[in-house]
Amino acid sequence: MSRPLLVLVGPMGVGKSTVGALLAERLGAGYRDTDEDIVAAEGRTIAEIFVEDGEAAFRALEKQAVHRALTEHDGVLSLGGGAILDEDTRALLAAHRVVYLSMDVEEAARRTGLNAARPLLAVNPRKQWRELMEARRHLYEGVAEAVVSTDGRTPEEVTQAALDALELEEA
């Protein structure tokens, strides 16, 4: 059974995929994103899964993808923004090195445009993003060994901050 070097969690648009790929490169490890796993397995985008099957169906797929990746992948792993909603997933994450990438709403608006391509933000995106973060922040913090703010930082700066926070050496 494999185990990730580290797991990235955080809200949509925070840069988990970008920072995850940079971390993997600097650590000489592989990179995996559970959202990409779901899209590849289903042959549909996450937005399509939400619209066609509903959030509950997506969350079930997400839980399976995360649990599989936590046992199969030995590099850097990025989880979808809502993966930490599942209690079993949070329990599994307790045995892993988890970094929570955080950002404020202004940064989220700048990065993602808070547009309707995000299924959970279709109506009044700023208000919905704030509400999602109010509901999820404590969950992200609860599973994290380290919290790294991405506000006003380049992906390279965030990557270095994550390496420093976990005291990891580059390959």
N, C-alpha and C positions, 0 to 999 in steps of 0.2 A: 504494500500500500504506500503510495506517495503522499507527500504533504507539501503544500505551497510554501515557498520562502516567505511570502507575505501576501496578504489579501487587502485589496483596496475597497473601501465602502464610501458612500457619499451620495449627495443628491444628483439628479440628472443634470448634465451640463457642467459638472465641476471639473472634468478633465481626467476622469479615471482611466479612460482608454489611452489618452495621450501620455499621461504620466506613467501608467502601467507599462507601456511599450518602452519608454525611456528607462524605467527602473530595470526592466528585464535586460535591456541592452547593457546597462552599466554593471549589472550583476552577472552577466554571462549566462542568463537563464532564458527559458521560454516564457511566452506571454499567452494568457488565455482570458477571454471575456465571456462570462456566462450569457450575456445578452446575445452575443454572436453565436454561441452554441445553440441557443433556442431558435434563432432565425435560420440557421443552417439545418437544424433538425425538422423544423416546421415548413420551411420553404416559403415563409411569409414574414413580413416585417412585424415588429412588436405592435405597432399601431394597428395593423390589420388583425392581429390576434385579439387585441382589446376590443375592436369594433365588432368582429365576427363572432367571437366566443365569450367575450366578457372578461372583466378583471380577475374573477375567481379562477377561471380556466388558465389564464396567463400565470397567475401566482402558483398554481399547481405545477405547471411546466417549469417555472423558475425555481421552485423548491427542489425539484428533481435534478435540474441542471447544476445548481449550486452544490448539492450533496455529492453528486457524481464528480464534479470538478475538485472538490475538497479532498477526495480520496485518490484521484487519478493524476492530478497535475502537481509538478514539483517546482514550478517557477513562480512568476508573479501572476496573481489572479485578481481580476476586477469583477465585482458583482454589480448587478443592476441596482438602481436607486432604491427600489422597494424590497430588495431581498431580505433586509433586516426586519421586515414586518413579521416574518414567520418565526415563532417561538423556537421550533426545533432547529432552525438555521442559526439563530442567535446562540443556542446552547452549543452547537457544533463549533461555532466561531470562537468560543471561549478557549479552545485548544490551539488556536492559531495566532500568529502575529498579524494584527489588523491595524491598518492606518485609515483613519477617517479624514478624507479630504473635505474641508468645509469652505463655504463661501456665503456672503450675504446676498440679499435680494438684488441690490444694485449690480453686483458682479454677475449674478445669474441672468439678469436682464441683458447686460452687455454681451455675455457669451452666447446665450441661446436665443436671444430675442424674445424669450418666453412666448414662443409661437404655438399655433394649434397643431403642429406636427407632434407635439408631446401630448399623448392622449389624456393624461390627468390634468392638463393645463388648458383645455379647450376654451373655457369661458373665464374671463377676468384672470389672466395668467399670473399677474403679480400677487393678487390676493390669494389665489390657490397655491402658489409656490410658498408664500408665507405660512399658510395653514398646513401644508404638507410638512414643512420644516418644523413647525411647532409640534406636530404629531410625531415626527421621526427623530429630531435632534437627540433626544435622550437615548433612543435606541442605538443610533450611530455611536454616541459617546460610550454607551454601555458595553459595546463589543470591542472598542478600540483600545489598543495599547498606546497609540499615539494619535494626536489630532494635529493636522497640518493645514493651516489656512492657505487658500489659493488666491485670496484677494490681492490684486495688484501685482501678482508674481507671474513670471514666465513659467512655462512647463519645466524648464531646466532648473529654475530656482526651487520649484515645488519638489522636484525629484531629489535635489540635494537635501532639502529640508527633511524629506521622508527618510533618506539614508541616514542622516544625522540623528533623527529622532529614534530610529531603531538601532543605531550604532552598527550599521552594516558596512562592510568594506566592499569596494568595487572589485570586479574580477580582473 
